[in-house]
Structure formats: structure tokens, C-alpha cells
Amino acid sequence: MLVVNQQNAALQDVNYLVVGLGVTGYSVARYLLSHGYRCRVQDTRDIPPFLGELKSRFDNIDFHAGPLDADLIAWSEIIVVSPGLSIHDPVIEQAAASGKQIVGDIELFARLVDRPVVAITGSNGKSTVTTLVGAMISQDRNTVAVGGNIGTAALDLLERHADYYVLELSSYQLETTTSLQPRVATLLNLCEDHLDRYADYDAYVEAKLRVYRNAGLCVSNLDDAATRHDAGDVCFSLDPDSTADFRLLEDDGLWLAHRDEPWLRVTELKVSGRHNFANCLAAMAIAHGLGISREAIVAALREFGGIAHRSQWVAEIDGVEWINDSKATNIGAARASIEGREQPVILIAGGQAKGADMSAMTETLRRRVKCVLLLGEDAPRLQRAWQGSTRIERVRDMQEAVERARACAVSGDCVLLAPACASFDMYQNFEARGDDFMRRVRELADE
């Protein structure tokens, strides 16, 4: 059985209601039941995805299908909501008003963990920076567990007894977290996202800024004032003339640097684009703040080849590069992905826009994009927002998008899947969208 802080032993003598049995809810229920906690599970679906697995592991699961009702709320003392459920749902708000604790899996993790934690959030780049920091810590001969909003659910990480825990955190997870005390915390950048969930952009920013609460060291982006915590922040910047602790440096080429000390030429990186340079600088700042050696940091940077569906090289066909950035699910990520390319771009975009102001993309499209191929639910909305910025075509699906991109592209161009939208109108997730794109591109390569 997992050993945790003794002060948290009292947490077992509580009634827990887990709301939602997706990936996160399953990890919470499994943890609570494995450690003898009193736990009930509720989901609006009769047969949620992980019900069978939960029943196969534990006898007499107390599962309730249907709406969250008064009896379940009355029985519970702590309600653990999945990130997909808004805490502003009227039933949840009413439960909170009646004195019930509303938490998420990260809050439970925070009450149990007894090793240093790194907390990483931002509108874009979270997964890349989280993965890089984990690699840097590992290079320095420490055990590290990486997860949260990426890969392994937070409570599952506790079983690894790591020296460090590195968590990618979404705004949804941060909303229900109060006890986390990160050794280092960062907010990488901010742009409009998830406005279908928040009252306005300010509410989204406020949720993200919660990452700095109780942090020992705050790392912020000097190029994005909205990410700042206070004057004591360690900062990173793409501006060689800035005063940031970690920045680009021009010295017979462009370097990743700590103050005036060049650490690694950007030409030695396996990832490209200024957005990735910013990700590398952020990871350097975090790892340095943990006391990780320069040698380990540089070694990890040299070896890092990127993450699937994040500016992932797919193929070169007749002099045209094909890049899968399906994880670019908001305008900030899509804009950074386009700006990170050196070649003229044929852009494949569209899906669910999540309430964002898509007109913020128009200048980038005008300067960098030869043609936009739009698909998905909000394609008409994107076409209206981008009209006049560049050539725009509507396509039925990914197959037609790839076919039209091939017809439009000439040697020296880049075909870029950077949708600026969520994928759920057409795919199970952004990974499935990226896989579909790569499969169809590789079919072209095999012709």
C-alpha cells in the first residue's frame, strides 16, 4: 500500500462521491477504493467507459447512473468532479453552497504527495515543457513521474514513489485545487481558449493564474505580461535584448542562454520554430530552479525529438513538407505553429472553435499562409472571420483536405495541420485527427 503523509490519514474517514467515470474519474475511484476509502461513483451514462474495468477490480461497486441527485449529495462530504464537468453546473454549485467540498484529482494528489512537485500550465506548449522537464530531471539521475493532464493521471503517479512529480495542469484542474504547493510553478503563455466553458477571457486567465498559489518558485514569460506573478519571478524570453534569466542570445548564431552565458545553439535542437525555442527556455528555467545540473539540461535538450501531434514531421513529398500539429487546438497554438515555419504554408484548419475570436488569426494568415482548407463544424464561422486574408476553400473531410493541399502545394511549401479548433465534432480526440492526417499523407507518399 502507498505510504503518504501521516497528516492525511484523517482523509480516509470521509464519504467521497466521484462524479464522472472517464479516465480521471476512474483513476480517482481506483485510488480511493484501493486504499479503503468510502466511495460512491456517479455518471450520467448507464455504462460509462471504465465501469467494466472498475467492477472487474473491486467487488460491490456502489455505482449510480443518471443525474446527480440530492441523496448522493447528502451522503457525500467530498465531491470529486472530473475535469470535463464544470464546477459552475447548478447542481455542483448548490452542493458547494450546502457545505460540500468540491475538489478534483489534483487536489487529492496535493493532499497526499510528499515529494517536490512541478506544476506547468499555459494555453500552449504545456505537454512539450512537461515532457522536457521530466527528461532533464531524469538525465540528472533522479526518478521522476510525469503526468496529470498528459499521459498518466496524477493519483496513479503516486505509486511510482518518485523523487520529483512533474504535472501538466489544465485550467479545469486548477479550478478545484487549493492545497498544491509546487516547488516550481509556471504559466507559459495565454491566449483565448475554452471560452465555451468560461464566462469570459478574464475568468479563464484567473483559473490559469491559480498555478502560482503556494509555489516556492514562479517561472513566467517576460514576453507575455499576463503570465507574470510578481517581481521575484524567474523569467524566460525570446528577445535577445531582454533582461530575462533565460533567453535567446545572439553570439555567432542563436543560442539558448542563461543570462549572458550561451548553453546550446538552436541549430543543435531536433525541434524547430520560435515557439519551441520558448518551450526549451521555459524548461531550462524550471529545471535550473530545481537544482538540475546544466549538463543534464543540455543533454535533454539535445535528445528531445518532440511529441506526437505537436509540430510533428510526417513526410516530404516532391519538395513539400507535411507537418502534423493537431494539438494546435486554439488560435494561439495555430498562430505559433504557422509563425514557426520558414516556408509558405498551406493550412488545414477547422473543428470546434470553443467560442474564440478567430479574427485574431487574420494578420498571420495574410503574411504567412498561401491557402486555408477548412473543415468541420465551425468552418463557416472561420471562413467569415478570415475572409480576405488569404485564399480559403471548404472541404468535406480530411481526405479531401489532403488531396486539395497536394494540388495547391509546390516544392518549397509546407502543408500544416494546425486546426485552431477542438476535434470533437469529427474525431474522438486530437490524436485521432492527427493520425487520420498522417495516414492519408503517407498514402500519398506510397503512390
C-alpha positions in Angstrom: 0.0 0.0 0.0 1.2 3.5 -0.8 2.8 5.4 2.0 1.6 9.1 2.2 1.8 11.9 4.7 0.6 10.8 8.1 -1.3 14.1 8.5 -3.6 12.9 5.7 -4.7 9.7 7.4 -7.9 11.6 8.5 -8.8 11.9 4.9 -9.9 8.3 4.9 -12.8 8.9 7.4 -14.8 10.8 4.8 -17.5 10.0 2.3 -16.3 10.5 -1.3 -18.5 10.9 -4.3 -16.7 10.6 -7.6 -18.7 12.3 -10.4 -17.8 11.1 -13.9 -16.2 7.8 -14.8 -13.9 8.8 -17.6 -10.1 8.5 -17.4 -9.7 10.8 -14.4 -12.8 9.6 -12.5 -11.6 6.0 -13.0 -8.2 6.8 -11.6 -9.8 8.6 -8.6 -12.2 5.8 -7.9 -9.5 3.1 -8.2 -7.2 5.0 -5.8 -9.9 5.6 -3.2 -11.2 2.0 -3.3 -7.7 0.5 -3.3 -6.9 2.4 -0.1 -10.1 1.7 1.8 -11.8 5.0 1.4 -15.6 5.1 1.4 -16.5 5.9 -2.2 -19.6 6.1 -4.5 -19.4 6.7 -8.2 -21.9 8.6 -10.3 -22.1 9.1 -14.1 -24.9 10.3 -16.3 -24.3 7.4 -18.7 -25.7 3.9 -17.9 -22.4 2.3 -19.0 -19.5 4.8 -18.8 -16.2 3.8 -20.4 -14.4 2.4 -17.3 -17.3 0.8 -15.4 -16.4 -2.7 -16.5 -12.8 -2.3 -15.5 -13.7 -0.9 -12.1 -16.2 -3.7 -11.5 -13.5 -6.3 -12.5 -11.1 -4.9 -9.9 -13.5 -4.3 -7.0 -16.5 -6.2 -5.6 -19.8 -4.4 -4.9 -19.1 -1.1 -6.6 -21.6 1.5 -5.5 -22.3 3.0 -8.9 -25.2 5.3 -9.7 -26.3 6.0 -13.3 -28.2 9.1 -14.2 -28.3 12.7 -12.9 -26.5 13.7 -9.7 -29.3 13.6 -7.1 -30.0 15.0 -3.7 -29.5 11.7 -1.9 -26.0 11.2 -3.3 -25.1 14.8 -2.4 -26.4 14.5 1.1 -24.4 11.3 1.7 -21.1 12.8 0.4 -18.7 15.0 2.2 -16.2 15.5 -0.6 -17.4 15.5 -4.2 -14.6 14.7 -6.7 -15.5 16.2 -10.1 -13.9 15.2 -13.3 -12.3 18.0 -15.4 -14.9 17.6 -18.1 -17.7 18.7 -15.7 -18.0 22.5 -15.0 -18.0 23.4 -11.3 -20.4 26.1 -12.3 -23.1 23.4 -13.1 -26.1 24.4 -11.0 -26.2 21.1 -9.2 -22.5 21.3 -8.3 -22.8 25.0 -7.2 -25.8 24.0 -5.0 -23.7 21.2 -3.4 -20.9 23.6 -2.7 -23.3 26.1 -1.2 -24.6 23.4 1.2 -21.0 22.9 2.5 -19.8 20.0 0.4 -16.1 20.2 -0.6 -15.8 20.3 -4.4 -12.4 19.0 -5.5 -10.6 17.4 -8.4 -8.0 14.7 -8.7 -5.1 17.2 -8.4 -6.4 18.4 -5.1 -6.5 14.8 -3.8 -3.0 14.4 -5.2 -1.8 17.5 -3.4 -3.1 16.3 -0.1 -1.2 13.1 -0.4 2.1 13.8 -2.1 5.3 14.1 0.0 7.9 14.9 -2.7 8.6 18.0 -4.8 6.1 18.9 -7.5 6.5 20.9 -10.6 3.2 22.5 -11.9 3.0 23.5 -15.5 0.2 25.3 -17.3 -0.5 27.6 -20.2 -2.6 27.9 -23.3 0.1 26.2 -25.4 3.3 24.2 -25.0 2.3 22.5 -21.7 2.9 19.0 -22.9 6.3 19.8 -24.6 7.6 21.6 -21.5 6.3 19.0 -19.1 8.0 16.2 -21.1 11.2 18.2 -21.4 11.4 18.9 -17.7 10.8 15.3 -16.9 13.7 14.3 -19.2 16.0 16.9 -17.6 15.3 15.6 -14.2 15.9 12.0 -15.3 19.2 13.0 -17.0 20.4 14.2 -13.6 19.9 10.7 -12.2 16.6 11.3 -10.4 13.5 9.3 -10.6 10.6 11.3 -12.0 6.9 10.7 -12.6 5.3 12.8 -15.4 1.6 13.1 -15.9 -1.6 15.0 -14.9 -3.3 16.4 -17.9 -0.9 14.4 -20.1 -0.4 10.7 -20.1 -0.8 9.2 -16.6 -3.5 10.5 -14.2 -2.0 12.2 -11.2 -3.1 9.8 -8.5 -1.7 6.9 -10.5 1.7 8.6 -10.4 1.9 8.3 -6.6 2.5 4.5 -7.0 5.9 5.3 -8.5 7.5 6.7 -5.3 9.4 9.3 -7.5 11.9 11.9 -6.4 10.0 14.5 -8.4 6.5 14.8 -9.8 6.0 16.9 -12.9 2.4 17.8 -13.7 0.8 19.3 -16.7 -2.3 21.1 -15.4 -5.3 22.4 -17.3 -7.4 25.4 -16.2 -10.2 22.9 -15.3 -7.9 21.1 -12.9 -6.6 24.3 -11.3 -10.1 25.5 -10.6 -10.6 22.8 -8.0 -7.1 22.8 -6.5 -6.2 24.7 -3.3 -3.6 22.6 -1.4 -0.9 22.1 -4.1 2.4 23.6 -3.0 4.7 23.3 -6.1 8.4 23.5 -5.7 8.3 25.3 -9.1 5.2 26.6 -11.0 4.9 28.2 -14.4 2.2 29.8 -16.6 3.8 29.6 -20.1 1.5 31.8 -22.1 -2.1 32.9 -22.5 -4.5 33.2 -25.4 -8.2 32.8 -25.9 -9.3 29.2 -25.2 -12.2 27.3 -23.7 -14.5 30.3 -23.8 -17.4 27.9 -24.2 -16.7 26.9 -20.6 -15.8 30.3 -19.0 -17.9 33.4 -18.6 -15.2 35.5 -20.4 -11.4 35.5 -21.1 -10.6 37.1 -17.7 -12.2 34.1 -15.9 -10.1 31.8 -18.0 -6.9 33.8 -17.1 -7.8 33.8 -13.4 -8.1 30.0 -13.4 -4.7 29.7 -15.0 -3.0 32.1 -12.6 -4.0 29.8 -9.7 -1.0 27.7 -10.6 1.2 30.2 -8.7 -0.6 29.8 -5.4 1.7 28.4 -2.7 4.6 28.0 -5.2 8.2 28.1 -4.0 9.5 29.5 -7.3 7.4 31.1 -10.1 8.6 31.0 -13.7 6.9 33.3 -16.1 7.1 34.5 -19.7 8.6 38.0 -20.0 7.1 38.3 -23.5 3.5 37.8 -22.1 2.7 40.2 -19.3 -0.4 38.3 -18.4 1.7 35.4 -17.2 3.6 37.4 -14.6 3.2 36.6 -10.9 5.4 39.3 -9.2 8.9 40.9 -9.4 10.5 37.8 -8.0 9.7 35.6 -10.9 12.4 33.8 -12.9 11.6 34.8 -16.5 12.2 33.5 -19.9 12.1 35.4 -23.2 12.7 35.1 -26.9 14.1 38.6 -27.0 17.9 38.7 -27.0 17.8 42.2 -25.7 15.6 41.4 -22.7 16.7 41.1 -19.1 15.2 37.6 -18.7 17.1 35.0 -16.8 16.7 32.5 -19.7 16.6 34.0 -23.2 17.8 33.7 -26.7 21.4 35.1 -27.2 23.0 36.2 -30.5 26.6 35.2 -30.5 27.8 34.0 -33.9 24.4 32.4 -34.2 21.4 32.0 -32.0 21.8 30.3 -28.6 19.6 29.2 -25.7 21.2 31.1 -22.8 21.2 31.6 -19.1 21.7 35.3 -18.7 24.9 36.1 -20.8 26.1 32.5 -20.8 25.3 30.6 -24.0 24.2 27.0 -23.3 23.1 25.4 -26.6 22.9 26.6 -30.2 19.3 26.3 -31.5 20.7 24.5 -34.6 21.6 21.6 -32.3 17.9 21.1 -31.3 15.8 18.5 -33.0 12.7 20.7 -32.7 12.3 23.9 -34.7 10.3 27.1 -34.6 10.4 30.0 -32.1 7.5 28.6 -30.1 9.7 25.6 -29.4 12.6 27.8 -28.5 10.3 29.4 -25.9 9.3 25.9 -24.7 13.0 25.0 -24.3 13.8 28.2 -22.4 10.9 27.6 -20.0 12.0 24.1 -19.3 15.6 25.3 -18.7 14.3 27.8 -16.2 12.2 25.2 -14.4 14.9 22.6 -14.2 17.5 25.1 -13.1 15.1 26.2 -10.4 15.0 22.6 -9.1 18.8 22.5 -9.0 19.2 20.2 -12.0 22.7 20.4 -13.5 23.5 22.4 -16.7 24.9 19.2 -18.2 21.7 17.3 -17.7 19.6 20.2 -19.0 21.7 20.5 -22.2 21.8 16.7 -22.8 18.0 16.5 -22.5 17.5 19.4 -24.9 19.9 17.8 -27.5 18.0 14.5 -27.3 14.4 15.8 -27.3 12.7 15.0 -30.6 9.3 16.5 -29.9 5.9 14.9 -29.1 3.4 13.3 -31.4 0.9 15.7 -32.9 2.9 18.7 -31.8 4.6 20.1 -34.9 5.4 16.5 -35.9 7.2 16.0 -39.2 5.3 13.4 -41.3 6.8 13.4 -44.7 8.4 15.3 -47.6 6.8 14.6 -50.9 8.1 16.3 -54.1 9.8 19.0 -52.1 6.7 19.7 -49.9 6.9 19.2 -46.1 3.9 17.8 -44.3 3.6 18.7 -40.6 1.1 17.3 -38.1 0.2 19.9 -35.3 -3.2 18.5 -34.5 -2.6 19.6 -30.9 -2.9 23.2 -32.0 -6.5 23.4 -30.7 -6.7 27.2 -30.2 -5.7 30.3 -32.2 -2.6 30.9 -30.1 -1.2 27.5 -30.8 -2.1 27.6 -34.5 -0.6 31.1 -34.9 2.7 30.0 -33.2 2.8 26.9 -35.4 2.4 28.9 -38.6 5.0 31.5 -37.4 7.4 28.7 -36.6 7.6 27.6 -40.3 10.1 29.1 -42.6 8.3 28.1 -45.8 5.0 29.3 -47.3 2.1 27.4 -45.6 -1.0 25.6 -46.9 -3.0 25.4 -43.7 -5.6 22.7 -42.8 -7.9 24.1 -40.1 -11.3 23.8 -38.5 -13.4 21.9 -36.0 -15.0 23.4 -32.9 -13.8 26.9 -32.2 -14.8 26.9 -28.5 -16.1 30.5 -28.6 -12.8 32.1 -29.5 -12.4 35.3 -31.6 -11.0 33.7 -34.7 -10.3 37.1 -36.3 -7.1 37.2 -34.2 -5.5 34.9 -36.9 -6.1 37.2 -39.9 -2.7 39.0 -39.9 -0.8 35.8 -39.6 -2.8 34.3 -42.4 -2.2 37.3 -44.6 1.5 37.2 -44.1 2.4 33.5 -44.0 -0.4 31.4 -45.5 -1.0 30.7 -49.2 -4.2 28.8 -48.8 -6.5 27.7 -46.0 -8.5 24.5 -46.3 -11.4 24.5 -43.8 -13.3 21.5 -42.5 -15.6 20.7 -39.5 -18.4 22.2 -37.6 -17.2 25.8 -37.3 -15.8 26.1 -40.9 -18.4 28.7 -41.9 -17.5 30.8 -38.8 -13.8 30.6 -39.6 -14.4 31.4 -43.2 -16.3 34.6 -42.3 -13.6 35.6 -39.8 -10.7 35.0 -42.2 -12.3 36.2 -45.4 -10.0 38.5 -47.4 -6.8 37.4 -45.5 -5.8 34.7 -48.0 -7.3 32.1 -50.3 -9.9 29.9 -48.5 -11.5 26.7 -49.6 -14.0 24.5 -47.8 -13.5 20.7 -47.8 -15.7 17.8 -46.6 -13.2 15.8 -44.6 -9.5 15.1 -44.0 -9.2 13.0 -47.2 -10.3 15.9 -49.3 -8.2 18.4 -47.3 -5.0 16.3 -48.0 -6.0 15.9 -51.7 -6.6 19.7 -52.2 -3.4 20.5 -50.2 -1.4 18.4 -52.6 -2.9 20.1 -55.6 -2.2 23.6 -54.1 1.4 23.0 -52.9 4.6 23.4 -54.9 8.2 22.5 -54.0 9.3 24.6 -51.0 5.9 24.8 -49.4 4.7 23.3 -46.1 1.3 21.7 -45.6 0.4 22.2 -42.0 -2.4 20.7 -40.0 -2.9 23.3 -37.2 -6.6 23.3 -36.8 -7.0 26.2 -34.2 -10.1 24.2 -33.0 -11.1 21.2 -30.9 -11.6 17.9 -32.8 -14.7 16.5 -31.1 -17.1 17.3 -34.0 -15.3 14.8 -36.2 -12.9 12.7 -34.1 -12.7 11.2 -30.6 -9.7 13.4 -29.8 -6.9 15.5 -31.4 -4.7 12.4 -31.6 -7.3 10.6 -33.8 -7.4 13.7 -36.0 -3.6 13.8 -36.3 -3.5 10.0 -37.0 -6.0 10.4 -39.8 -4.0 13.2 -41.4 -0.7 11.2 -41.1 -2.3 8.1 -42.6 -3.6 10.0 -45.6 -0.3 11.8 -46.1 1.6 8.5 -46.0 -0.7 7.1 -48.6 0.3 9.9 -50.9 4.0 9.2 -50.2 3.4 5.5 -51.2 1.8 6.3 -54.5 
